Amino acid sequence: MNDSKKRIIEKEQNVKNINGLQHYFDTIDKIFAIVNKLAGEVTTYRGQQELNSNTLSKHDDRIETIEKHLNISPSL
């Protein structure tokens, strides 16, 4: 096999390798997009939990105040 033919075969193999890498990078991009979406949803959920916790705490304080005012024993 002459040098020109060897170079052509090597270049063809390089192109195949590059196409394989492109598929790999496309897959990684898809995975990162899914992970970013999940991270955003977790962040949103945690924010909602914080708001709900604050509201629940205010309700507990209010019930406690009413129970004290009416001389009602707390129900557990």
PDB file of N, H, CA, C and O in Angstrom:
ATOM      1  N   MET A   1       0.855  -1.177   0.000  1.00  0.00           N
ATOM      2  CA  MET A   1       0.000   0.000   0.000  1.00  0.00           C
ATOM      3  C   MET A   1       0.899   1.238   0.000  1.00  0.00           C
ATOM      4  O   MET A   1       1.851   1.328   0.776  1.00  0.00           O
ATOM      5  N   ASN A   2       0.590   2.162  -0.858  1.00  0.00           N
ATOM      6  H   ASN A   2      -0.183   2.089  -1.488  1.00  0.00           H
ATOM      7  CA  ASN A   2       1.435   3.356  -0.908  1.00  0.00           C
ATOM      8  C   ASN A   2       1.010   4.353   0.175  1.00  0.00           C
ATOM      9  O   ASN A   2      -0.036   4.198   0.805  1.00  0.00           O
ATOM     10  N   ASP A   3       1.823   5.354   0.371  1.00  0.00           N
ATOM     11  H   ASP A   3       2.673   5.480  -0.141  1.00  0.00           H
ATOM     12  CA  ASP A   3       1.595   6.348   1.435  1.00  0.00           C
ATOM     13  C   ASP A   3       0.287   7.103   1.256  1.00  0.00           C
ATOM     14  O   ASP A   3      -0.398   7.390   2.238  1.00  0.00           O
ATOM     15  N   SER A   4      -0.062   7.423   0.046  1.00  0.00           N
ATOM     16  H   SER A   4       0.494   7.190  -0.751  1.00  0.00           H
ATOM     17  CA  SER A   4      -1.304   8.171  -0.202  1.00  0.00           C
ATOM     18  C   SER A   4      -2.515   7.365   0.232  1.00  0.00           C
ATOM     19  O   SER A   4      -3.438   7.895   0.851  1.00  0.00           O
ATOM     20  N   LYS A   5      -2.505   6.101  -0.093  1.00  0.00           N
ATOM     21  H   LYS A   5      -1.756   5.670  -0.596  1.00  0.00           H
ATOM     22  CA  LYS A   5      -3.629   5.235   0.264  1.00  0.00           C
ATOM     23  C   LYS A   5      -3.718   5.096   1.789  1.00  0.00           C
ATOM     24  O   LYS A   5      -4.815   5.113   2.346  1.00  0.00           O
ATOM     25  N   LYS A   6      -2.575   4.959   2.464  1.00  0.00           N
ATOM     26  H   LYS A   6      -1.683   4.945   2.011  1.00  0.00           H
ATOM     27  CA  LYS A   6      -2.542   4.861   3.928  1.00  0.00           C
ATOM     28  C   LYS A   6      -3.108   6.137   4.568  1.00  0.00           C
ATOM     29  O   LYS A   6      -3.882   6.070   5.522  1.00  0.00           O
ATOM     30  N   ARG A   7      -2.719   7.275   4.041  1.00  0.00           N
ATOM     31  H   ARG A   7      -2.090   7.329   3.266  1.00  0.00           H
ATOM     32  CA  ARG A   7      -3.209   8.556   4.573  1.00  0.00           C
ATOM     33  C   ARG A   7      -4.718   8.679   4.398  1.00  0.00           C
ATOM     34  O   ARG A   7      -5.419   9.149   5.295  1.00  0.00           O
ATOM     35  N   ILE A   8      -5.210   8.257   3.248  1.00  0.00           N
ATOM     36  H   ILE A   8      -4.641   7.874   2.519  1.00  0.00           H
ATOM     37  CA  ILE A   8      -6.655   8.321   3.001  1.00  0.00           C
ATOM     38  C   ILE A   8      -7.401   7.431   3.994  1.00  0.00           C
ATOM     39  O   ILE A   8      -8.421   7.837   4.549  1.00  0.00           O
ATOM     40  N   ILE A   9      -6.901   6.239   4.214  1.00  0.00           N
ATOM     41  H   ILE A   9      -6.071   5.909   3.763  1.00  0.00           H
ATOM     42  CA  ILE A   9      -7.526   5.322   5.171  1.00  0.00           C
ATOM     43  C   ILE A   9      -7.479   5.904   6.578  1.00  0.00           C
ATOM     44  O   ILE A   9      -8.461   5.829   7.317  1.00  0.00           O
ATOM     45  N   GLU A  10      -6.340   6.485   6.953  1.00  0.00           N
ATOM     46  H   GLU A  10      -5.542   6.546   6.353  1.00  0.00           H
ATOM     47  CA  GLU A  10      -6.212   7.113   8.279  1.00  0.00           C
ATOM     48  C   GLU A  10      -7.200   8.265   8.437  1.00  0.00           C
ATOM     49  O   GLU A  10      -7.836   8.405   9.481  1.00  0.00           O
ATOM     50  N   LYS A  11      -7.324   9.085   7.402  1.00  0.00           N
ATOM     51  H   LYS A  11      -6.807   8.971   6.554  1.00  0.00           H
ATOM     52  CA  LYS A  11      -8.241  10.221   7.463  1.00  0.00           C
ATOM     53  C   LYS A  11      -9.692   9.749   7.547  1.00  0.00           C
ATOM     54  O   LYS A  11     -10.499  10.342   8.264  1.00  0.00           O
ATOM     55  N   GLU A  12     -10.022   8.691   6.822  1.00  0.00           N
ATOM     56  H   GLU A  12      -9.366   8.210   6.240  1.00  0.00           H
ATOM     57  CA  GLU A  12     -11.374   8.137   6.911  1.00  0.00           C
ATOM     58  C   GLU A  12     -11.657   7.637   8.320  1.00  0.00           C
ATOM     59  O   GLU A  12     -12.750   7.834   8.849  1.00  0.00           O
ATOM     60  N   GLN A  13     -10.666   6.990   8.922  1.00  0.00           N
ATOM     61  H   GLN A  13      -9.778   6.830   8.492  1.00  0.00           H
ATOM     62  CA  GLN A  13     -10.837   6.508  10.295  1.00  0.00           C
ATOM     63  C   GLN A  13     -10.983   7.676  11.264  1.00  0.00           C
ATOM     64  O   GLN A  13     -11.774   7.606  12.205  1.00  0.00           O
ATOM     65  N   ASN A  14     -10.236   8.734  11.041  1.00  0.00           N
ATOM     66  H   ASN A  14      -9.594   8.791  10.277  1.00  0.00           H
ATOM     67  CA  ASN A  14     -10.357   9.933  11.885  1.00  0.00           C
ATOM     68  C   ASN A  14     -11.748  10.537  11.789  1.00  0.00           C
ATOM     69  O   ASN A  14     -12.307  10.976  12.794  1.00  0.00           O
ATOM     70  N   VAL A  15     -12.307  10.563  10.587  1.00  0.00           N
ATOM     71  H   VAL A  15     -11.852  10.207   9.771  1.00  0.00           H
ATOM     72  CA  VAL A  15     -13.657  11.097  10.395  1.00  0.00           C
ATOM     73  C   VAL A  15     -14.660  10.231  11.154  1.00  0.00           C
ATOM     74  O   VAL A  15     -15.568  10.753  11.800  1.00  0.00           O
ATOM     75  N   LYS A  16     -14.498   8.910  11.077  1.00  0.00           N
ATOM     76  H   LYS A  16     -13.760   8.485  10.553  1.00  0.00           H
ATOM     77  CA  LYS A  16     -15.389   8.004  11.816  1.00  0.00           C
ATOM     78  C   LYS A  16     -15.275   8.260  13.317  1.00  0.00           C
ATOM     79  O   LYS A  16     -16.279   8.286  14.029  1.00  0.00           O
ATOM     80  N   ASN A  17     -14.048   8.449  13.790  1.00  0.00           N
ATOM     81  H   ASN A  17     -13.232   8.429  13.212  1.00  0.00           H
ATOM     82  CA  ASN A  17     -13.841   8.727  15.216  1.00  0.00           C
ATOM     83  C   ASN A  17     -14.502  10.051  15.622  1.00  0.00           C
ATOM     84  O   ASN A  17     -15.101  10.149  16.693  1.00  0.00           O
ATOM     85  N   ILE A  18     -14.390  11.045  14.773  1.00  0.00           N
ATOM     86  H   ILE A  18     -13.904  10.965  13.903  1.00  0.00           H
ATOM     87  CA  ILE A  18     -15.001  12.352  15.064  1.00  0.00           C
ATOM     88  C   ILE A  18     -16.521  12.228  15.116  1.00  0.00           C
ATOM     89  O   ILE A  18     -17.159  12.817  15.988  1.00  0.00           O
ATOM     90  N   ASN A  19     -17.103  11.473  14.196  1.00  0.00           N
ATOM     91  H   ASN A  19     -16.584  10.994  13.487  1.00  0.00           H
ATOM     92  CA  ASN A  19     -18.553  11.259  14.211  1.00  0.00           C
ATOM     93  C   ASN A  19     -18.989  10.546  15.481  1.00  0.00           C
ATOM     94  O   ASN A  19     -20.037  10.854  16.047  1.00  0.00           O
ATOM     95  N   GLY A  20     -18.178   9.590  15.926  1.00  0.00           N
ATOM     96  H   GLY A  20     -17.326   9.340  15.466  1.00  0.00           H
ATOM     97  CA  GLY A  20     -18.477   8.904  17.187  1.00  0.00           C
ATOM     98  C   GLY A  20     -18.415   9.859  18.360  1.00  0.00           C
ATOM     99  O   GLY A  20     -19.249   9.798  19.263  1.00  0.00           O
ATOM    100  N   LEU A  21     -17.435  10.736  18.350  1.00  0.00           N
ATOM    101  H   LEU A  21     -16.757  10.785  17.617  1.00  0.00           H
ATOM    102  CA  LEU A  21     -17.323  11.736  19.424  1.00  0.00           C
ATOM    103  C   LEU A  21     -18.507  12.698  19.402  1.00  0.00           C
ATOM    104  O   LEU A  21     -19.002  13.094  20.457  1.00  0.00           O
ATOM    105  N   GLN A  22     -18.960  13.072  18.218  1.00  0.00           N
ATOM    106  H   GLN A  22     -18.557  12.750  17.361  1.00  0.00           H
ATOM    107  CA  GLN A  22     -20.103  13.982  18.115  1.00  0.00           C
ATOM    108  C   GLN A  22     -21.339  13.360  18.752  1.00  0.00           C
ATOM    109  O   GLN A  22     -22.083  14.035  19.463  1.00  0.00           O
ATOM    110  N   HIS A  23     -21.556  12.084  18.499  1.00  0.00           N
ATOM    111  H   HIS A  23     -20.951  11.535  17.921  1.00  0.00           H
ATOM    112  CA  HIS A  23     -22.690  11.376  19.126  1.00  0.00           C
ATOM    113  C   HIS A  23     -22.528  11.384  20.646  1.00  0.00           C
ATOM    114  O   HIS A  23     -23.495  11.600  21.377  1.00  0.00           O
ATOM    115  N   TYR A  24     -21.316  11.150  21.111  1.00  0.00           N
ATOM    116  H   TYR A  24     -20.530  10.975  20.517  1.00  0.00           H
ATOM    117  CA  TYR A  24     -21.017  11.169  22.546  1.00  0.00           C
ATOM    118  C   TYR A  24     -21.328  12.546  23.144  1.00  0.00           C
ATOM    119  O   TYR A  24     -21.957  12.637  24.199  1.00  0.00           O
ATOM    120  N   PHE A  25     -20.892  13.609  22.477  1.00  0.00           N
ATOM    121  H   PHE A  25     -20.382  13.535  21.620  1.00  0.00           H
ATOM    122  CA  PHE A  25     -21.143  14.962  22.972  1.00  0.00           C
ATOM    123  C   PHE A  25     -22.630  15.307  22.943  1.00  0.00           C
ATOM    124  O   PHE A  25     -23.129  15.977  23.847  1.00  0.00           O
ATOM    125  N   ASP A  26     -23.334  14.856  21.921  1.00  0.00           N
ATOM    126  H   ASP A  26     -22.929  14.312  21.186  1.00  0.00           H
ATOM    127  CA  ASP A  26     -24.785  15.081  21.855  1.00  0.00           C
ATOM    128  C   ASP A  26     -25.487  14.411  23.030  1.00  0.00           C
ATOM    129  O   ASP A  26     -26.407  14.971  23.625  1.00  0.00           O
ATOM    130  N   THR A  27     -25.035  13.203  23.350  1.00  0.00           N
ATOM    131  H   THR A  27     -24.287  12.748  22.866  1.00  0.00           H
ATOM    132  CA  THR A  27     -25.616  12.479  24.490  1.00  0.00           C
ATOM    133  C   THR A  27     -25.339  13.210  25.793  1.00  0.00           C
ATOM    134  O   THR A  27     -26.224  13.328  26.640  1.00  0.00           O
ATOM    135  N   ILE A  28     -24.132  13.695  25.959  1.00  0.00           N
ATOM    136  H   ILE A  28     -23.412  13.599  25.271  1.00  0.00           H
ATOM    137  CA  ILE A  28     -23.780  14.451  27.170  1.00  0.00           C
ATOM    138  C   ILE A  28     -24.622  15.721  27.269  1.00  0.00           C
ATOM    139  O   ILE A  28     -25.077  16.066  28.359  1.00  0.00           O
ATOM    140  N   ASP A  29     -24.839  16.423  26.158  1.00  0.00           N
ATOM    141  H   ASP A  29     -24.469  16.143  25.272  1.00  0.00           H
ATOM    142  CA  ASP A  29     -25.671  17.624  26.159  1.00  0.00           C
ATOM    143  C   ASP A  29     -27.091  17.300  26.627  1.00  0.00           C
ATOM    144  O   ASP A  29     -27.679  18.053  27.403  1.00  0.00           O
ATOM    145  N   LYS A  30     -27.635  16.185  26.154  1.00  0.00           N
ATOM    146  H   LYS A  30     -27.158  15.574  25.523  1.00  0.00           H
ATOM    147  CA  LYS A  30     -28.987  15.784  26.565  1.00  0.00           C
ATOM    148  C   LYS A  30     -29.034  15.492  28.058  1.00  0.00           C
ATOM    149  O   LYS A  30     -29.979  15.876  28.747  1.00  0.00           O
ATOM    150  N   ILE A  31     -28.003  14.809  28.551  1.00  0.00           N
ATOM    151  H   ILE A  31     -27.236  14.498  27.991  1.00  0.00           H
ATOM    152  CA  ILE A  31     -27.954  14.487  29.981  1.00  0.00           C
ATOM    153  C   ILE A  31     -27.868  15.764  30.814  1.00  0.00           C
ATOM    154  O   ILE A  31     -28.567  15.895  31.819  1.00  0.00           O
ATOM    155  N   PHE A  32     -27.020  16.703  30.404  1.00  0.00           N
ATOM    156  H   PHE A  32     -26.453  16.596  29.588  1.00  0.00           H
ATOM    157  CA  PHE A  32     -26.906  17.964  31.142  1.00  0.00           C
ATOM    158  C   PHE A  32     -28.211  18.754  31.119  1.00  0.00           C
ATOM    159  O   PHE A  32     -28.564  19.386  32.114  1.00  0.00           O
ATOM    160  N   ALA A  33     -28.920  18.727  30.015  1.00  0.00           N
ATOM    161  H   ALA A  33     -28.632  18.213  29.206  1.00  0.00           H
ATOM    162  CA  ALA A  33     -30.200  19.432  29.934  1.00  0.00           C
ATOM    163  C   ALA A  33     -31.193  18.838  30.931  1.00  0.00           C
ATOM    164  O   ALA A  33     -31.922  19.577  31.593  1.00  0.00           O
ATOM    165  N   ILE A  34     -31.225  17.522  31.041  1.00  0.00           N
ATOM    166  H   ILE A  34     -30.633  16.922  30.504  1.00  0.00           H
ATOM    167  CA  ILE A  34     -32.126  16.862  31.988  1.00  0.00           C
ATOM    168  C   ILE A  34     -31.715  17.170  33.421  1.00  0.00           C
ATOM    169  O   ILE A  34     -32.566  17.454  34.264  1.00  0.00           O
ATOM    170  N   VAL A  35     -30.419  17.116  33.702  1.00  0.00           N
ATOM    171  H   VAL A  35     -29.728  16.885  33.017  1.00  0.00           H
ATOM    172  CA  VAL A  35     -29.929  17.404  35.055  1.00  0.00           C
ATOM    173  C   VAL A  35     -30.249  18.856  35.440  1.00  0.00           C
ATOM    174  O   VAL A  35     -30.665  19.118  36.568  1.00  0.00           O
ATOM    175  N   ASN A  36     -30.059  19.789  34.517  1.00  0.00           N
ATOM    176  H   ASN A  36     -29.721  19.576  33.600  1.00  0.00           H
ATOM    177  CA  ASN A  36     -30.369  21.193  34.802  1.00  0.00           C
ATOM    178  C   ASN A  36     -31.853  21.378  35.087  1.00  0.00           C
ATOM    179  O   ASN A  36     -32.223  22.132  35.988  1.00  0.00           O
ATOM    180  N   LYS A  37     -32.700  20.702  34.333  1.00  0.00           N
ATOM    181  H   LYS A  37     -32.400  20.090  33.601  1.00  0.00           H
ATOM    182  CA  LYS A  37     -34.141  20.796  34.565  1.00  0.00           C
ATOM    183  C   LYS A  37     -34.490  20.260  35.952  1.00  0.00           C
ATOM    184  O   LYS A  37     -35.258  20.879  36.688  1.00  0.00           O
ATOM    185  N   LEU A  38     -33.923  19.105  36.302  1.00  0.00           N
ATOM    186  H   LEU A  38     -33.299  18.601  35.704  1.00  0.00           H
ATOM    187  CA  LEU A  38     -34.180  18.526  37.627  1.00  0.00           C
ATOM    188  C   LEU A  38     -33.666  19.430  38.744  1.00  0.00           C
ATOM    189  O   LEU A  38     -34.330  19.593  39.768  1.00  0.00           O
ATOM    190  N   ALA A  39     -32.501  20.008  38.551  1.00  0.00           N
ATOM    191  H   ALA A  39     -31.962  19.875  37.720  1.00  0.00           H
ATOM    192  CA  ALA A  39     -31.946  20.910  39.564  1.00  0.00           C
ATOM    193  C   ALA A  39     -32.855  22.116  39.758  1.00  0.00           C
ATOM    194  O   ALA A  39     -33.058  22.569  40.884  1.00  0.00           O
ATOM    195  N   GLY A  40     -33.401  22.636  38.665  1.00  0.00           N
ATOM    196  H   GLY A  40     -33.236  22.269  37.750  1.00  0.00           H
ATOM    197  CA  GLY A  40     -34.333  23.761  38.761  1.00  0.00           C
ATOM    198  C   GLY A  40     -35.593  23.374  39.509  1.00  0.00           C
ATOM    199  O   GLY A  40     -36.104  24.152  40.314  1.00  0.00           O
ATOM    200  N   GLU A  41     -36.101  22.168  39.246  1.00  0.00           N
ATOM    201  H   GLU A  41     -35.686  21.536  38.591  1.00  0.00           H
ATOM    202  CA  GLU A  41     -37.305  21.719  39.937  1.00  0.00           C
ATOM    203  C   GLU A  41     -37.045  21.507  41.422  1.00  0.00           C
ATOM    204  O   GLU A  41     -37.901  21.818  42.250  1.00  0.00           O
ATOM    205  N   VAL A  42     -35.877  20.982  41.766  1.00  0.00           N
ATOM    206  H   VAL A  42     -35.182  20.729  41.093  1.00  0.00           H
ATOM    207  CA  VAL A  42     -35.528  20.785  43.183  1.00  0.00           C
ATOM    208  C   VAL A  42     -35.423  22.134  43.885  1.00  0.00           C
ATOM    209  O   VAL A  42     -35.888  22.285  45.015  1.00  0.00           O
ATOM    210  N   THR A  43     -34.822  23.100  43.229  1.00  0.00           N
ATOM    211  H   THR A  43     -34.445  22.977  42.311  1.00  0.00           H
ATOM    212  CA  THR A  43     -34.693  24.441  43.804  1.00  0.00           C
ATOM    213  C   THR A  43     -36.075  25.058  44.037  1.00  0.00           C
ATOM    214  O   THR A  43     -36.332  25.647  45.087  1.00  0.00           O
ATOM    215  N   THR A  44     -36.950  24.918  43.057  1.00  0.00           N
ATOM    216  H   THR A  44     -36.741  24.440  42.204  1.00  0.00           H
ATOM    217  CA  THR A  44     -38.312  25.433  43.190  1.00  0.00           C
ATOM    218  C   THR A  44     -39.032  24.749  44.338  1.00  0.00           C
ATOM    219  O   THR A  44     -39.696  25.408  45.138  1.00  0.00           O
ATOM    220  N   TYR A  45     -38.906  23.428  44.426  1.00  0.00           N
ATOM    221  H   TYR A  45     -38.367  22.892  43.776  1.00  0.00           H
ATOM    222  CA  TYR A  45     -39.554  22.657  45.489  1.00  0.00           C
ATOM    223  C   TYR A  45     -39.063  23.106  46.865  1.00  0.00           C
ATOM    224  O   TYR A  45     -39.857  23.281  47.789  1.00  0.00           O
ATOM    225  N   ARG A  46     -37.762  23.287  46.993  1.00  0.00           N
ATOM    226  H   ARG A  46     -37.116  23.144  46.242  1.00  0.00           H
ATOM    227  CA  ARG A  46     -37.205  23.720  48.287  1.00  0.00           C
ATOM    228  C   ARG A  46     -37.720  25.103  48.672  1.00  0.00           C
ATOM    229  O   ARG A  46     -38.000  25.362  49.842  1.00  0.00           O
ATOM    230  N   GLY A  47     -37.844  25.983  47.691  1.00  0.00           N
ATOM    231  H   GLY A  47     -37.616  25.772  46.740  1.00  0.00           H
ATOM    232  CA  GLY A  47     -38.390  27.311  47.967  1.00  0.00           C
ATOM    233  C   GLY A  47     -39.829  27.230  48.438  1.00  0.00           C
ATOM    234  O   GLY A  47     -40.227  27.950  49.354  1.00  0.00           O
ATOM    235  N   GLN A  48     -40.611  26.360  47.818  1.00  0.00           N
ATOM    236  H   GLN A  48     -40.288  25.775  47.074  1.00  0.00           H
ATOM    237  CA  GLN A  48     -42.004  26.184  48.223  1.00  0.00           C
ATOM    238  C   GLN A  48     -42.082  25.595  49.618  1.00  0.00           C
ATOM    239  O   GLN A  48     -42.932  25.994  50.413  1.00  0.00           O
ATOM    240  N   GLN A  49     -41.198  24.641  49.927  1.00  0.00           N
ATOM    241  H   GLN A  49     -40.508  24.316  49.280  1.00  0.00           H
ATOM    242  CA  GLN A  49     -41.171  24.046  51.254  1.00  0.00           C
ATOM    243  C   GLN A  49     -40.870  25.098  52.319  1.00  0.00           C
ATOM    244  O   GLN A  49     -41.448  25.081  53.406  1.00  0.00           O
ATOM    245  N   GLU A  50     -39.968  26.003  51.995  1.00  0.00           N
ATOM    246  H   GLU A  50     -39.499  26.017  51.112  1.00  0.00           H
ATOM    247  CA  GLU A  50     -39.612  27.065  52.935  1.00  0.00           C
ATOM    248  C   GLU A  50     -40.813  27.977  53.190  1.00  0.00           C
ATOM    249  O   GLU A  50     -41.089  28.346  54.331  1.00  0.00           O
ATOM    250  N   LEU A  51     -41.518  28.334  52.125  1.00  0.00           N
ATOM    251  H   LEU A  51     -41.294  28.035  51.198  1.00  0.00           H
ATOM    252  CA  LEU A  51     -42.706  29.168  52.278  1.00  0.00           C
ATOM    253  C   LEU A  51     -43.782  28.448  53.082  1.00  0.00           C
ATOM    254  O   LEU A  51     -44.407  29.044  53.960  1.00  0.00           O
ATOM    255  N   ASN A  52     -44.000  27.168  52.786  1.00  0.00           N
ATOM    256  H   ASN A  52     -43.493  26.684  52.073  1.00  0.00           H
ATOM    257  CA  ASN A  52     -45.002  26.391  53.516  1.00  0.00           C
ATOM    258  C   ASN A  52     -44.629  26.252  54.984  1.00  0.00           C
ATOM    259  O   ASN A  52     -45.491  26.324  55.859  1.00  0.00           O
ATOM    260  N   SER A  53     -43.353  26.055  55.249  1.00  0.00           N
ATOM    261  H   SER A  53     -42.653  25.996  54.538  1.00  0.00           H
ATOM    262  CA  SER A  53     -42.892  25.928  56.624  1.00  0.00           C
ATOM    263  C   SER A  53     -43.148  27.208  57.403  1.00  0.00           C
ATOM    264  O   SER A  53     -43.575  27.170  58.557  1.00  0.00           O
ATOM    265  N   ASN A  54     -42.884  28.341  56.762  1.00  0.00           N
ATOM    266  H   ASN A  54     -42.538  28.371  55.824  1.00  0.00           H
ATOM    267  CA  ASN A  54     -43.106  29.639  57.407  1.00  0.00           C
ATOM    268  C   ASN A  54     -44.596  29.839  57.704  1.00  0.00           C
ATOM    269  O   ASN A  54     -44.958  30.293  58.790  1.00  0.00           O
ATOM    270  N   THR A  55     -45.452  29.502  56.745  1.00  0.00           N
ATOM    271  H   THR A  55     -45.157  29.133  55.863  1.00  0.00           H
ATOM    272  CA  THR A  55     -46.899  29.636  56.929  1.00  0.00           C
ATOM    273  C   THR A  55     -47.378  28.731  58.053  1.00  0.00           C
ATOM    274  O   THR A  55     -48.170  29.154  58.895  1.00  0.00           O
ATOM    275  N   LEU A  56     -46.905  27.486  58.074  1.00  0.00           N
ATOM    276  H   LEU A  56     -46.261  27.143  57.390  1.00  0.00           H
ATOM    277  CA  LEU A  56     -47.288  26.534  59.110  1.00  0.00           C
ATOM    278  C   LEU A  56     -46.859  27.028  60.488  1.00  0.00           C
ATOM    279  O   LEU A  56     -47.606  26.897  61.457  1.00  0.00           O
ATOM    280  N   SER A  57     -45.673  27.589  60.573  1.00  0.00           N
ATOM    281  H   SER A  57     -45.066  27.695  59.785  1.00  0.00           H
ATOM    282  CA  SER A  57     -45.181  28.121  61.846  1.00  0.00           C
ATOM    283  C   SER A  57     -46.075  29.264  62.345  1.00  0.00           C
ATOM    284  O   SER A  57     -46.379  29.352  63.534  1.00  0.00           O
ATOM    285  N   LYS A  58     -46.484  30.125  61.427  1.00  0.00           N
ATOM    286  H   LYS A  58     -46.237  30.053  60.461  1.00  0.00           H
ATOM    287  CA  LYS A  58     -47.378  31.229  61.807  1.00  0.00           C
ATOM    288  C   LYS A  58     -48.718  30.694  62.294  1.00  0.00           C
ATOM    289  O   LYS A  58     -49.283  31.209  63.259  1.00  0.00           O
ATOM    290  N   HIS A  59     -49.228  29.658  61.625  1.00  0.00           N
ATOM    291  H   HIS A  59     -48.769  29.240  60.841  1.00  0.00           H
ATOM    292  CA  HIS A  59     -50.499  29.063  62.052  1.00  0.00           C
ATOM    293  C   HIS A  59     -50.371  28.448  63.435  1.00  0.00           C
ATOM    294  O   HIS A  59     -51.259  28.609  64.272  1.00  0.00           O
ATOM    295  N   ASP A  60     -49.266  27.740  63.682  1.00  0.00           N
ATOM    296  H   ASP A  60     -48.545  27.609  63.001  1.00  0.00           H
ATOM    297  CA  ASP A  60     -49.039  27.142  64.997  1.00  0.00           C
ATOM    298  C   ASP A  60     -48.998  28.214  66.083  1.00  0.00           C
ATOM    299  O   ASP A  60     -49.590  28.052  67.150  1.00  0.00           O
ATOM    300  N   ASP A  61     -48.299  29.303  65.804  1.00  0.00           N
ATOM    301  H   ASP A  61     -47.817  29.435  64.938  1.00  0.00           H
ATOM    302  CA  ASP A  61     -48.217  30.399  66.785  1.00  0.00           C
ATOM    303  C   ASP A  61     -49.597  30.987  67.054  1.00  0.00           C
ATOM    304  O   ASP A  61     -49.946  31.278  68.197  1.00  0.00           O
ATOM    305  N   ARG A  62     -50.369  31.156  66.000  1.00  0.00           N
ATOM    306  H   ARG A  62     -50.086  30.919  65.071  1.00  0.00           H
ATOM    307  CA  ARG A  62     -51.710  31.739  66.144  1.00  0.00           C
ATOM    308  C   ARG A  62     -52.629  30.814  66.945  1.00  0.00           C
ATOM    309  O   ARG A  62     -53.368  31.274  67.816  1.00  0.00           O
ATOM    310  N   ILE A  63     -52.584  29.519  66.654  1.00  0.00           N
ATOM    311  H   ILE A  63     -51.984  29.145  65.947  1.00  0.00           H
ATOM    312  CA  ILE A  63     -53.405  28.556  67.394  1.00  0.00           C
ATOM    313  C   ILE A  63     -52.997  28.540  68.859  1.00  0.00           C
ATOM    314  O   ILE A  63     -53.843  28.484  69.751  1.00  0.00           O
ATOM    315  N   GLU A  64     -51.703  28.590  69.095  1.00  0.00           N
ATOM    316  H   GLU A  64     -51.016  28.635  68.370  1.00  0.00           H
ATOM    317  CA  GLU A  64     -51.207  28.610  70.474  1.00  0.00           C
ATOM    318  C   GLU A  64     -51.740  29.824  71.233  1.00  0.00           C
ATOM    319  O   GLU A  64     -52.169  29.712  72.381  1.00  0.00           O
ATOM    320  N   THR A  65     -51.707  30.980  70.580  1.00  0.00           N
ATOM    321  H   THR A  65     -51.358  31.072  69.648  1.00  0.00           H
ATOM    322  CA  THR A  65     -52.208  32.204  71.205  1.00  0.00           C
ATOM    323  C   THR A  65     -53.697  32.085  71.511  1.00  0.00           C
ATOM    324  O   THR A  65     -54.137  32.483  72.590  1.00  0.00           O
ATOM    325  N   ILE A  66     -54.466  31.552  70.592  1.00  0.00           N
ATOM    326  H   ILE A  66     -54.109  31.228  69.716  1.00  0.00           H
ATOM    327  CA  ILE A  66     -55.919  31.393  70.790  1.00  0.00           C
ATOM    328  C   ILE A  66     -56.195  30.405  71.915  1.00  0.00           C
ATOM    329  O   ILE A  66     -57.074  30.638  72.744  1.00  0.00           O
ATOM    330  N   GLU A  67     -55.444  29.295  71.947  1.00  0.00           N
ATOM    331  H   GLU A  67     -54.730  29.106  71.273  1.00  0.00           H
ATOM    332  CA  GLU A  67     -55.627  28.300  73.007  1.00  0.00           C
ATOM    333  C   GLU A  67     -55.331  28.908  74.381  1.00  0.00           C
ATOM    334  O   GLU A  67     -56.056  28.650  75.343  1.00  0.00           O
ATOM    335  N   LYS A  68     -54.273  29.710  74.474  1.00  0.00           N
ATOM    336  H   LYS A  68     -53.685  29.919  73.693  1.00  0.00           H
ATOM    337  CA  LYS A  68     -53.949  30.356  75.745  1.00  0.00           C
ATOM    338  C   LYS A  68     -55.049  31.328  76.142  1.00  0.00           C
ATOM    339  O   LYS A  68     -55.446  31.385  77.306  1.00  0.00           O
ATOM    340  N   HIS A  69     -55.535  32.086  75.181  1.00  0.00           N
ATOM    341  H   HIS A  69     -55.212  32.040  74.236  1.00  0.00           H
ATOM    342  CA  HIS A  69     -56.568  33.084  75.449  1.00  0.00           C
ATOM    343  C   HIS A  69     -57.863  32.414  75.917  1.00  0.00           C
ATOM    344  O   HIS A  69     -58.538  32.936  76.804  1.00  0.00           O
ATOM    345  N   LEU A  70     -58.218  31.270  75.334  1.00  0.00           N
ATOM    346  H   LEU A  70     -57.670  30.846  74.614  1.00  0.00           H
ATOM    347  CA  LEU A  70     -59.446  30.587  75.683  1.00  0.00           C
ATOM    348  C   LEU A  70     -59.255  29.536  76.781  1.00  0.00           C
ATOM    349  O   LEU A  70     -60.190  28.819  77.136  1.00  0.00           O
ATOM    350  N   ASN A  71     -58.032  29.456  77.310  1.00  0.00           N
ATOM    351  H   ASN A  71     -57.273  30.038  77.021  1.00  0.00           H
ATOM    352  CA  ASN A  71     -57.690  28.459  78.335  1.00  0.00           C
ATOM    353  C   ASN A  71     -57.997  27.034  77.882  1.00  0.00           C
ATOM    354  O   ASN A  71     -58.564  26.235  78.628  1.00  0.00           O
ATOM    355  N   ILE A  72     -57.617  26.741  76.669  1.00  0.00           N
ATOM    356  H   ILE A  72     -57.156  27.389  76.063  1.00  0.00           H
ATOM    357  CA  ILE A  72     -57.805  25.406  76.103  1.00  0.00           C
ATOM    358  C   ILE A  72     -56.452  24.708  76.131  1.00  0.00           C
ATOM    359  O   ILE A  72     -55.432  25.300  75.776  1.00  0.00           O
ATOM    360  N   SER A  73     -56.447  23.433  76.557  1.00  0.00           N
ATOM    361  H   SER A  73     -57.276  22.952  76.845  1.00  0.00           H
ATOM    362  CA  SER A  73     -55.175  22.709  76.555  1.00  0.00           C
ATOM    363  C   SER A  73     -54.827  22.322  75.117  1.00  0.00           C
ATOM    364  O   SER A  73     -55.702  21.946  74.337  1.00  0.00           O
ATOM    365  N   PRO A  74     -53.561  22.416  74.782  1.00  0.00           N
ATOM    366  CA  PRO A  74     -53.161  22.095  73.412  1.00  0.00           C
ATOM    367  C   PRO A  74     -53.456  20.641  73.086  1.00  0.00           C
ATOM    368  O   PRO A  74     -53.235  19.752  73.909  1.00  0.00           O
ATOM    369  N   SER A  75     -53.947  20.409  71.903  1.00  0.00           N
ATOM    370  H   SER A  75     -54.126  21.130  71.234  1.00  0.00           H
ATOM    371  CA  SER A  75     -54.219  19.031  71.474  1.00  0.00           C
ATOM    372  C   SER A  75     -53.026  18.515  70.666  1.00  0.00           C
ATOM    373  O   SER A  75     -52.553  19.186  69.749  1.00  0.00           O
ATOM    374  N   LEU A  76     -52.561  17.356  71.003  1.00  0.00           N
ATOM    375  H   LEU A  76     -52.945  16.812  71.748  1.00  0.00           H
ATOM    376  CA  LEU A  76     -51.411  16.772  70.296  1.00  0.00           C
ATOM    377  C   LEU A  76     -51.794  15.466  69.682  1.00  0.00           C
ATOM    378  O   LEU A  76     -50.965  14.818  69.044  1.00  0.00           O
TER     379      LEU A  76
END
